[in-house]
Amino acid sequence: MGQGREEDMEVYQKPRFLPGDKVRATRQVKNDGTVPYREIGEILVRKGDIGYVRDVGMFLQRYYVYAVDFIARGAVVGMRGRELACAEIAGEPVP
C-alpha cells in the first residue's frame, strides 16, 4: 500500500451508522443503471430525504456501504457514509 493511502481504508474504523439508524441524505442520488425498473439518470434520493439504515456492507474491502431504505421514495439505495448525516440523536430529531 502506497504512502498516504492508509486513511482511505474506512473499514479500519467502526461504521458511522448501524442498522436501524435514522439518516438524512446529504446529496442527490441518481440511478446509474444498478436499480432495476428505474430509468438511468432518474433521481432516486434527493438531498434532505430521510431513511433508515437496513444493512452495512463493504465495497472493495475498503469502504462501508450503507443500504438505506428511503420509505417515502420506495427505494433502497446503497450510500457511502459521506453521503449521509445522522437524523436523530437518542430519539430527538437533529435540526
C-alpha positions as CSV (number, residue, x, y, z in Angstrom):
1,M,0.0,0.0,0.0
2,G,1.4,3.4,-1.0
3,Q,2.3,6.2,1.3
4,G,-0.7,8.3,2.4
5,R,-3.3,5.6,1.3
6,E,-3.9,4.3,4.8
7,E,-6.6,7.0,5.5
8,D,-8.6,5.6,2.6
9,M,-9.2,2.4,4.5
10,E,-12.6,3.3,6.1
11,V,-13.0,-0.2,7.4
12,Y,-10.2,0.3,9.9
13,Q,-12.8,2.3,12.0
14,K,-16.2,1.3,13.2
15,P,-19.1,2.1,10.8
16,R,-20.6,5.6,11.2
17,F,-24.1,4.2,11.2
18,L,-25.7,0.9,12.3
19,P,-28.9,-0.9,11.1
20,G,-32.0,1.0,12.4
21,D,-30.3,4.4,12.5
22,K,-32.3,7.3,11.0
23,V,-30.3,9.2,8.5
24,R,-30.6,12.1,6.1
25,A,-29.2,12.2,2.6
26,T,-26.6,15.0,2.1
27,R,-26.5,14.5,-1.7
28,Q,-28.9,13.8,-4.5
29,V,-28.5,10.2,-5.9
30,K,-29.4,9.2,-9.5
31,N,-29.8,5.7,-10.9
32,D,-26.6,4.7,-12.5
33,G,-28.2,1.7,-14.0
34,T,-27.9,-0.6,-11.0
35,V,-31.5,-0.1,-9.8
36,P,-33.9,-2.3,-11.9
37,Y,-37.2,-1.0,-13.2
38,R,-36.0,2.6,-12.9
39,E,-34.7,4.8,-15.7
40,I,-31.0,5.6,-15.9
41,G,-30.5,9.1,-14.6
42,E,-33.8,9.0,-12.6
43,I,-33.5,10.7,-9.2
44,L,-33.7,8.1,-6.5
45,V,-33.0,10.2,-3.5
46,R,-33.0,14.0,-3.0
47,K,-30.8,15.9,-0.6
48,G,-32.6,16.0,2.7
49,D,-34.6,12.8,2.3
50,I,-34.9,10.7,5.4
51,G,-34.3,7.0,5.5
52,Y,-33.3,4.1,7.8
53,V,-30.1,2.0,7.6
54,R,-31.1,-1.6,6.8
55,D,-27.7,-3.1,6.4
56,V,-24.0,-2.3,6.4
57,G,-21.7,-3.9,3.9
58,M,-18.3,-3.3,2.4
59,F,-17.0,-2.4,-1.1
60,L,-13.5,-3.5,-2.2
61,Q,-12.8,-4.3,1.5
62,R,-12.1,-0.6,1.9
63,Y,-15.3,1.3,2.3
64,Y,-18.6,0.9,4.2
65,V,-21.7,1.0,2.1
66,Y,-25.0,1.6,3.9
67,A,-28.2,0.1,2.4
68,V,-30.7,2.9,3.3
69,D,-34.4,2.4,3.0
70,F,-36.0,5.7,1.9
71,I,-39.6,4.6,2.6
72,A,-41.3,7.7,1.2
73,R,-39.4,7.2,-2.1
74,G,-39.9,3.5,-2.2
75,A,-36.2,2.9,-2.7
76,V,-33.4,1.1,-1.0
77,V,-30.1,2.8,-2.0
78,G,-26.5,1.9,-1.3
79,M,-24.8,5.0,0.0
80,R,-21.4,5.9,1.4
81,G,-21.1,7.5,4.9
82,R,-20.0,10.8,3.4
83,E,-23.4,11.0,1.6
84,L,-25.3,10.6,4.9
85,A,-25.9,12.5,8.1
86,C,-27.5,11.4,11.4
87,A,-31.1,12.5,11.5
88,E,-31.7,11.6,15.1
89,I,-29.8,11.5,18.4
90,A,-31.2,9.5,21.2
91,G,-34.7,9.8,19.9
92,E,-34.5,13.5,19.3
93,P,-34.6,15.0,15.7
94,V,-31.4,16.7,14.6
95,P,-32.1,20.3,13.3
